[in-house]
Amino acid sequence: MKTFRILLFLLLFSFIVACEKDEVIGPQGPQGATGVTGPTGATGSNGATGNANVSEKIIIVSNWAYQLNYWYANVVDSAITQNIVDKGAVIVYYEISPGEWSMLPYSYPYTIDPYEYSFIYSLNNVFIKRRDLSSATPNPGTQTFKIVIIVID
């Protein structure tokens, strides 16, 4: 019984101590003096100069050709140099509606005749392809694309 009273006393004491407010802390003292400034570190070397030049052009394609199950157009672009092919990038966007662009590849499966656009590029050339996913449809007609060329020096 004595052990039980001691345990009860310790438990009650722990509870009371835990519930008490934190110790009151006095006002903050004045700020100390500023320390001595350390020595200046060594100057690092300059990083490599880098530059990404980006250009864009809007093209309107109406001269489609048909082959097997897709329409295609070759866009000749002398801005796509060997340097771009080797170290740069070309991105093509399709204008879904005026002022609304989607990056290729673009797929539109929500109609009776679903279709998709894709592209590949090579030296001086962008090959844009429209493939109909259900059946052969008439010529896609006039379509607007944006070609973005990124040069990395």
PyMOL CGO cylinders between C-alpha atoms (Angstrom):
from pymol import cmd
from pymol.cgo import CYLINDER

trace = [
    CYLINDER, 0.00, 0.00, 0.00, 2.88, 2.30, 0.78, 0.3, 1, 1, 1, 1, 1, 1,
    CYLINDER, 2.88, 2.30, 0.78, 4.26, 1.76, -2.75, 0.3, 1, 1, 1, 1, 1, 1,
    CYLINDER, 4.26, 1.76, -2.75, 0.87, 2.61, -4.19, 0.3, 1, 1, 1, 1, 1, 1,
    CYLINDER, 0.87, 2.61, -4.19, 0.76, 5.92, -2.26, 0.3, 1, 1, 1, 1, 1, 1,
    CYLINDER, 0.76, 5.92, -2.26, 4.24, 6.83, -3.40, 0.3, 1, 1, 1, 1, 1, 1,
    CYLINDER, 4.24, 6.83, -3.40, 3.36, 6.10, -7.04, 0.3, 1, 1, 1, 1, 1, 1,
    CYLINDER, 3.36, 6.10, -7.04, 0.13, 8.06, -6.72, 0.3, 1, 1, 1, 1, 1, 1,
    CYLINDER, 0.13, 8.06, -6.72, 1.99, 10.98, -5.15, 0.3, 1, 1, 1, 1, 1, 1,
    CYLINDER, 1.99, 10.98, -5.15, 4.62, 10.95, -7.95, 0.3, 1, 1, 1, 1, 1, 1,
    CYLINDER, 4.62, 10.95, -7.95, 1.95, 10.76, -10.64, 0.3, 1, 1, 1, 1, 1, 1,
    CYLINDER, 1.95, 10.76, -10.64, -0.01, 13.63, -9.06, 0.3, 1, 1, 1, 1, 1, 1,
    CYLINDER, -0.01, 13.63, -9.06, 3.17, 15.68, -8.62, 0.3, 1, 1, 1, 1, 1, 1,
    CYLINDER, 3.17, 15.68, -8.62, 4.14, 15.08, -12.29, 0.3, 1, 1, 1, 1, 1, 1,
    CYLINDER, 4.14, 15.08, -12.29, 0.69, 16.17, -13.40, 0.3, 1, 1, 1, 1, 1, 1,
    CYLINDER, 0.69, 16.17, -13.40, 0.79, 19.38, -11.35, 0.3, 1, 1, 1, 1, 1, 1,
    CYLINDER, 0.79, 19.38, -11.35, 4.29, 20.26, -12.57, 0.3, 1, 1, 1, 1, 1, 1,
    CYLINDER, 4.29, 20.26, -12.57, 3.29, 19.61, -16.19, 0.3, 1, 1, 1, 1, 1, 1,
    CYLINDER, 3.29, 19.61, -16.19, 0.23, 21.87, -15.89, 0.3, 1, 1, 1, 1, 1, 1,
    CYLINDER, 0.23, 21.87, -15.89, 2.04, 24.82, -14.33, 0.3, 1, 1, 1, 1, 1, 1,
    CYLINDER, 2.04, 24.82, -14.33, 2.80, 27.78, -16.52, 0.3, 1, 1, 1, 1, 1, 1,
    CYLINDER, 2.80, 27.78, -16.52, 6.30, 28.09, -17.91, 0.3, 1, 1, 1, 1, 1, 1,
    CYLINDER, 6.30, 28.09, -17.91, 8.80, 29.96, -15.84, 0.3, 1, 1, 1, 1, 1, 1,
    CYLINDER, 8.80, 29.96, -15.84, 8.51, 33.72, -16.31, 0.3, 1, 1, 1, 1, 1, 1,
    CYLINDER, 8.51, 33.72, -16.31, 11.44, 35.08, -18.27, 0.3, 1, 1, 1, 1, 1, 1,
    CYLINDER, 11.44, 35.08, -18.27, 12.69, 38.58, -17.60, 0.3, 1, 1, 1, 1, 1, 1,
    CYLINDER, 12.69, 38.58, -17.60, 13.11, 41.32, -20.19, 0.3, 1, 1, 1, 1, 1, 1,
    CYLINDER, 13.11, 41.32, -20.19, 15.57, 40.83, -23.00, 0.3, 1, 1, 1, 1, 1, 1,
    CYLINDER, 15.57, 40.83, -23.00, 19.00, 42.24, -22.36, 0.3, 1, 1, 1, 1, 1, 1,
    CYLINDER, 19.00, 42.24, -22.36, 20.86, 44.72, -24.58, 0.3, 1, 1, 1, 1, 1, 1,
    CYLINDER, 20.86, 44.72, -24.58, 22.39, 43.49, -27.82, 0.3, 1, 1, 1, 1, 1, 1,
    CYLINDER, 22.39, 43.49, -27.82, 26.02, 42.48, -27.62, 0.3, 1, 1, 1, 1, 1, 1,
    CYLINDER, 26.02, 42.48, -27.62, 28.85, 44.09, -29.55, 0.3, 1, 1, 1, 1, 1, 1,
    CYLINDER, 28.85, 44.09, -29.55, 29.41, 43.13, -33.20, 0.3, 1, 1, 1, 1, 1, 1,
    CYLINDER, 29.41, 43.13, -33.20, 32.15, 40.59, -33.67, 0.3, 1, 1, 1, 1, 1, 1,
    CYLINDER, 32.15, 40.59, -33.67, 35.30, 41.05, -35.72, 0.3, 1, 1, 1, 1, 1, 1,
    CYLINDER, 35.30, 41.05, -35.72, 34.86, 40.74, -39.50, 0.3, 1, 1, 1, 1, 1, 1,
    CYLINDER, 34.86, 40.74, -39.50, 36.55, 37.65, -40.88, 0.3, 1, 1, 1, 1, 1, 1,
    CYLINDER, 36.55, 37.65, -40.88, 39.00, 37.67, -43.78, 0.3, 1, 1, 1, 1, 1, 1,
    CYLINDER, 39.00, 37.67, -43.78, 37.71, 37.93, -47.36, 0.3, 1, 1, 1, 1, 1, 1,
    CYLINDER, 37.71, 37.93, -47.36, 37.54, 34.59, -49.11, 0.3, 1, 1, 1, 1, 1, 1,
    CYLINDER, 37.54, 34.59, -49.11, 39.34, 33.74, -52.34, 0.3, 1, 1, 1, 1, 1, 1,
    CYLINDER, 39.34, 33.74, -52.34, 37.75, 34.93, -55.58, 0.3, 1, 1, 1, 1, 1, 1,
    CYLINDER, 37.75, 34.93, -55.58, 36.20, 32.07, -57.52, 0.3, 1, 1, 1, 1, 1, 1,
    CYLINDER, 36.20, 32.07, -57.52, 36.70, 31.56, -61.25, 0.3, 1, 1, 1, 1, 1, 1,
    CYLINDER, 36.70, 31.56, -61.25, 34.10, 32.80, -63.71, 0.3, 1, 1, 1, 1, 1, 1,
    CYLINDER, 34.10, 32.80, -63.71, 31.69, 30.21, -65.04, 0.3, 1, 1, 1, 1, 1, 1,
    CYLINDER, 31.69, 30.21, -65.04, 31.42, 29.39, -68.71, 0.3, 1, 1, 1, 1, 1, 1,
    CYLINDER, 31.42, 29.39, -68.71, 29.56, 31.96, -70.76, 0.3, 1, 1, 1, 1, 1, 1,
    CYLINDER, 29.56, 31.96, -70.76, 26.20, 30.56, -71.76, 0.3, 1, 1, 1, 1, 1, 1,
    CYLINDER, 26.20, 30.56, -71.76, 23.49, 31.80, -73.99, 0.3, 1, 1, 1, 1, 1, 1,
    CYLINDER, 23.49, 31.80, -73.99, 20.22, 30.41, -75.26, 0.3, 1, 1, 1, 1, 1, 1,
    CYLINDER, 20.22, 30.41, -75.26, 18.90, 32.35, -78.23, 0.3, 1, 1, 1, 1, 1, 1,
    CYLINDER, 18.90, 32.35, -78.23, 15.28, 31.66, -79.03, 0.3, 1, 1, 1, 1, 1, 1,
    CYLINDER, 15.28, 31.66, -79.03, 13.49, 32.62, -82.23, 0.3, 1, 1, 1, 1, 1, 1,
    CYLINDER, 13.49, 32.62, -82.23, 10.01, 31.87, -83.44, 0.3, 1, 1, 1, 1, 1, 1,
    CYLINDER, 10.01, 31.87, -83.44, 8.06, 32.12, -86.63, 0.3, 1, 1, 1, 1, 1, 1,
    CYLINDER, 8.06, 32.12, -86.63, 4.44, 31.57, -87.56, 0.3, 1, 1, 1, 1, 1, 1,
    CYLINDER, 4.44, 31.57, -87.56, 3.88, 29.42, -90.62, 0.3, 1, 1, 1, 1, 1, 1,
    CYLINDER, 3.88, 29.42, -90.62, 0.67, 28.72, -92.46, 0.3, 1, 1, 1, 1, 1, 1,
    CYLINDER, 0.67, 28.72, -92.46, 0.48, 25.32, -94.11, 0.3, 1, 1, 1, 1, 1, 1,
    CYLINDER, 0.48, 25.32, -94.11, -1.97, 24.67, -96.92, 0.3, 1, 1, 1, 1, 1, 1,
    CYLINDER, -1.97, 24.67, -96.92, 0.15, 22.50, -99.25, 0.3, 1, 1, 1, 1, 1, 1,
    CYLINDER, 0.15, 22.50, -99.25, -0.48, 19.06, -97.69, 0.3, 1, 1, 1, 1, 1, 1,
    CYLINDER, -0.48, 19.06, -97.69, 0.41, 15.81, -99.43, 0.3, 1, 1, 1, 1, 1, 1,
    CYLINDER, 0.41, 15.81, -99.43, -1.16, 12.42, -98.67, 0.3, 1, 1, 1, 1, 1, 1,
    CYLINDER, -1.16, 12.42, -98.67, 0.72, 9.19, -98.08, 0.3, 1, 1, 1, 1, 1, 1,
    CYLINDER, 0.72, 9.19, -98.08, -0.70, 5.91, -96.71, 0.3, 1, 1, 1, 1, 1, 1,
    CYLINDER, -0.70, 5.91, -96.71, -2.86, 7.05, -93.78, 0.3, 1, 1, 1, 1, 1, 1,
    CYLINDER, -2.86, 7.05, -93.78, -1.54, 10.53, -93.05, 0.3, 1, 1, 1, 1, 1, 1,
    CYLINDER, -1.54, 10.53, -93.05, -1.21, 14.03, -94.46, 0.3, 1, 1, 1, 1, 1, 1,
    CYLINDER, -1.21, 14.03, -94.46, 2.16, 15.75, -94.33, 0.3, 1, 1, 1, 1, 1, 1,
    CYLINDER, 2.16, 15.75, -94.33, 3.89, 19.01, -95.17, 0.3, 1, 1, 1, 1, 1, 1,
    CYLINDER, 3.89, 19.01, -95.17, 7.59, 19.76, -95.49, 0.3, 1, 1, 1, 1, 1, 1,
    CYLINDER, 7.59, 19.76, -95.49, 8.49, 23.20, -94.24, 0.3, 1, 1, 1, 1, 1, 1,
    CYLINDER, 8.49, 23.20, -94.24, 11.86, 24.41, -95.45, 0.3, 1, 1, 1, 1, 1, 1,
    CYLINDER, 11.86, 24.41, -95.45, 13.57, 26.56, -92.83, 0.3, 1, 1, 1, 1, 1, 1,
    CYLINDER, 13.57, 26.56, -92.83, 17.20, 27.60, -93.31, 0.3, 1, 1, 1, 1, 1, 1,
    CYLINDER, 17.20, 27.60, -93.31, 17.35, 28.68, -89.64, 0.3, 1, 1, 1, 1, 1, 1,
    CYLINDER, 17.35, 28.68, -89.64, 17.58, 25.00, -88.70, 0.3, 1, 1, 1, 1, 1, 1,
    CYLINDER, 17.58, 25.00, -88.70, 21.32, 24.69, -89.12, 0.3, 1, 1, 1, 1, 1, 1,
    CYLINDER, 21.32, 24.69, -89.12, 23.57, 21.75, -88.35, 0.3, 1, 1, 1, 1, 1, 1,
    CYLINDER, 23.57, 21.75, -88.35, 24.39, 23.45, -85.04, 0.3, 1, 1, 1, 1, 1, 1,
    CYLINDER, 24.39, 23.45, -85.04, 20.67, 23.39, -84.14, 0.3, 1, 1, 1, 1, 1, 1,
    CYLINDER, 20.67, 23.39, -84.14, 20.40, 19.74, -85.14, 0.3, 1, 1, 1, 1, 1, 1,
    CYLINDER, 20.40, 19.74, -85.14, 23.48, 18.83, -83.09, 0.3, 1, 1, 1, 1, 1, 1,
    CYLINDER, 23.48, 18.83, -83.09, 23.11, 21.06, -80.02, 0.3, 1, 1, 1, 1, 1, 1,
    CYLINDER, 23.11, 21.06, -80.02, 19.86, 23.03, -80.20, 0.3, 1, 1, 1, 1, 1, 1,
    CYLINDER, 19.86, 23.03, -80.20, 16.16, 22.29, -80.23, 0.3, 1, 1, 1, 1, 1, 1,
    CYLINDER, 16.16, 22.29, -80.23, 13.09, 22.83, -82.36, 0.3, 1, 1, 1, 1, 1, 1,
    CYLINDER, 13.09, 22.83, -82.36, 9.58, 22.92, -80.93, 0.3, 1, 1, 1, 1, 1, 1,
    CYLINDER, 9.58, 22.92, -80.93, 6.39, 23.14, -83.00, 0.3, 1, 1, 1, 1, 1, 1,
    CYLINDER, 6.39, 23.14, -83.00, 3.01, 24.40, -81.78, 0.3, 1, 1, 1, 1, 1, 1,
    CYLINDER, 3.01, 24.40, -81.78, -0.37, 23.92, -83.47, 0.3, 1, 1, 1, 1, 1, 1,
    CYLINDER, -0.37, 23.92, -83.47, -2.94, 26.73, -83.33, 0.3, 1, 1, 1, 1, 1, 1,
    CYLINDER, -2.94, 26.73, -83.33, -6.07, 24.96, -82.10, 0.3, 1, 1, 1, 1, 1, 1,
    CYLINDER, -6.07, 24.96, -82.10, -8.14, 28.13, -82.33, 0.3, 1, 1, 1, 1, 1, 1,
    CYLINDER, -8.14, 28.13, -82.33, -7.11, 31.79, -82.69, 0.3, 1, 1, 1, 1, 1, 1,
    CYLINDER, -7.11, 31.79, -82.69, -4.57, 32.58, -79.97, 0.3, 1, 1, 1, 1, 1, 1,
    CYLINDER, -4.57, 32.58, -79.97, -4.72, 29.07, -78.47, 0.3, 1, 1, 1, 1, 1, 1,
    CYLINDER, -4.72, 29.07, -78.47, -1.61, 26.94, -79.03, 0.3, 1, 1, 1, 1, 1, 1,
    CYLINDER, -1.61, 26.94, -79.03, -0.72, 23.35, -78.20, 0.3, 1, 1, 1, 1, 1, 1,
    CYLINDER, -0.72, 23.35, -78.20, 2.74, 21.82, -78.47, 0.3, 1, 1, 1, 1, 1, 1,
    CYLINDER, 2.74, 21.82, -78.47, 3.20, 18.90, -80.85, 0.3, 1, 1, 1, 1, 1, 1,
    CYLINDER, 3.20, 18.90, -80.85, 2.60, 16.05, -80.64, 0.3, 1, 1, 1, 1, 1, 1,
    CYLINDER, 2.60, 16.05, -80.64, -1.05, 17.01, -80.36, 0.3, 1, 1, 1, 1, 1, 1,
    CYLINDER, -1.05, 17.01, -80.36, -3.88, 14.50, -80.22, 0.3, 1, 1, 1, 1, 1, 1,
    CYLINDER, -3.88, 14.50, -80.22, -7.59, 15.25, -80.54, 0.3, 1, 1, 1, 1, 1, 1,
    CYLINDER, -7.59, 15.25, -80.54, -9.60, 12.07, -79.86, 0.3, 1, 1, 1, 1, 1, 1,
    CYLINDER, -9.60, 12.07, -79.86, -12.95, 13.76, -79.11, 0.3, 1, 1, 1, 1, 1, 1,
    CYLINDER, -12.95, 13.76, -79.11, -14.64, 13.68, -82.51, 0.3, 1, 1, 1, 1, 1, 1,
    CYLINDER, -14.64, 13.68, -82.51, -16.03, 11.11, -84.90, 0.3, 1, 1, 1, 1, 1, 1,
    CYLINDER, -16.03, 11.11, -84.90, -12.77, 11.44, -86.84, 0.3, 1, 1, 1, 1, 1, 1,
    CYLINDER, -12.77, 11.44, -86.84, -10.01, 11.76, -84.20, 0.3, 1, 1, 1, 1, 1, 1,
    CYLINDER, -10.01, 11.76, -84.20, -6.62, 12.96, -85.38, 0.3, 1, 1, 1, 1, 1, 1,
    CYLINDER, -6.62, 12.96, -85.38, -3.12, 13.81, -84.20, 0.3, 1, 1, 1, 1, 1, 1,
    CYLINDER, -3.12, 13.81, -84.20, -0.28, 16.07, -85.31, 0.3, 1, 1, 1, 1, 1, 1,
    CYLINDER, -0.28, 16.07, -85.31, 3.39, 15.28, -84.87, 0.3, 1, 1, 1, 1, 1, 1,
    CYLINDER, 3.39, 15.28, -84.87, 6.68, 16.50, -86.35, 0.3, 1, 1, 1, 1, 1, 1,
    CYLINDER, 6.68, 16.50, -86.35, 10.32, 15.71, -86.88, 0.3, 1, 1, 1, 1, 1, 1,
    CYLINDER, 10.32, 15.71, -86.88, 13.06, 18.09, -87.89, 0.3, 1, 1, 1, 1, 1, 1,
    CYLINDER, 13.06, 18.09, -87.89, 16.35, 17.85, -89.70, 0.3, 1, 1, 1, 1, 1, 1,
    CYLINDER, 16.35, 17.85, -89.70, 18.80, 20.20, -91.39, 0.3, 1, 1, 1, 1, 1, 1,
    CYLINDER, 18.80, 20.20, -91.39, 16.77, 23.04, -93.01, 0.3, 1, 1, 1, 1, 1, 1,
    CYLINDER, 16.77, 23.04, -93.01, 13.52, 21.11, -92.66, 0.3, 1, 1, 1, 1, 1, 1,
    CYLINDER, 13.52, 21.11, -92.66, 10.48, 20.54, -90.45, 0.3, 1, 1, 1, 1, 1, 1,
    CYLINDER, 10.48, 20.54, -90.45, 8.23, 17.61, -91.40, 0.3, 1, 1, 1, 1, 1, 1,
    CYLINDER, 8.23, 17.61, -91.40, 4.71, 18.05, -90.00, 0.3, 1, 1, 1, 1, 1, 1,
    CYLINDER, 4.71, 18.05, -90.00, 2.37, 15.08, -90.08, 0.3, 1, 1, 1, 1, 1, 1,
    CYLINDER, 2.37, 15.08, -90.08, -1.38, 14.79, -89.47, 0.3, 1, 1, 1, 1, 1, 1,
    CYLINDER, -1.38, 14.79, -89.47, -2.66, 11.28, -88.96, 0.3, 1, 1, 1, 1, 1, 1,
    CYLINDER, -2.66, 11.28, -88.96, -6.35, 10.52, -88.79, 0.3, 1, 1, 1, 1, 1, 1,
    CYLINDER, -6.35, 10.52, -88.79, -7.03, 7.83, -86.22, 0.3, 1, 1, 1, 1, 1, 1,
    CYLINDER, -7.03, 7.83, -86.22, -10.29, 6.43, -87.59, 0.3, 1, 1, 1, 1, 1, 1,
    CYLINDER, -10.29, 6.43, -87.59, -10.40, 6.90, -91.34, 0.3, 1, 1, 1, 1, 1, 1,
    CYLINDER, -10.40, 6.90, -91.34, -8.86, 8.90, -94.16, 0.3, 1, 1, 1, 1, 1, 1,
    CYLINDER, -8.86, 8.90, -94.16, -10.30, 12.40, -94.18, 0.3, 1, 1, 1, 1, 1, 1,
    CYLINDER, -10.30, 12.40, -94.18, -10.01, 15.15, -96.72, 0.3, 1, 1, 1, 1, 1, 1,
    CYLINDER, -10.01, 15.15, -96.72, -7.03, 17.46, -96.85, 0.3, 1, 1, 1, 1, 1, 1,
    CYLINDER, -7.03, 17.46, -96.85, -6.67, 19.29, -93.50, 0.3, 1, 1, 1, 1, 1, 1,
    CYLINDER, -6.67, 19.29, -93.50, -6.74, 22.60, -95.34, 0.3, 1, 1, 1, 1, 1, 1,
    CYLINDER, -6.74, 22.60, -95.34, -5.00, 25.70, -94.08, 0.3, 1, 1, 1, 1, 1, 1,
    CYLINDER, -5.00, 25.70, -94.08, -3.48, 25.26, -90.62, 0.3, 1, 1, 1, 1, 1, 1,
    CYLINDER, -3.48, 25.26, -90.62, -1.28, 27.57, -88.57, 0.3, 1, 1, 1, 1, 1, 1,
    CYLINDER, -1.28, 27.57, -88.57, 1.84, 26.44, -86.71, 0.3, 1, 1, 1, 1, 1, 1,
    CYLINDER, 1.84, 26.44, -86.71, 4.50, 28.18, -84.66, 0.3, 1, 1, 1, 1, 1, 1,
    CYLINDER, 4.50, 28.18, -84.66, 8.10, 26.97, -85.01, 0.3, 1, 1, 1, 1, 1, 1,
    CYLINDER, 8.10, 26.97, -85.01, 10.40, 27.78, -82.07, 0.3, 1, 1, 1, 1, 1, 1,
    CYLINDER, 10.40, 27.78, -82.07, 14.14, 27.37, -82.61, 0.3, 1, 1, 1, 1, 1, 1,
    CYLINDER, 14.14, 27.37, -82.61, 16.51, 27.31, -79.65, 0.3, 1, 1, 1, 1, 1, 1,
    CYLINDER, 16.51, 27.31, -79.65, 20.21, 27.92, -80.26, 0.3, 1, 1, 1, 1, 1, 1,
    CYLINDER, 20.21, 27.92, -80.26, 22.58, 26.90, -77.50, 0.3, 1, 1, 1, 1, 1, 1,
    CYLINDER, 22.58, 26.90, -77.50, 26.00, 28.56, -77.78, 0.3, 1, 1, 1, 1, 1, 1,
]
cmd.load_cgo(trace, "trace")
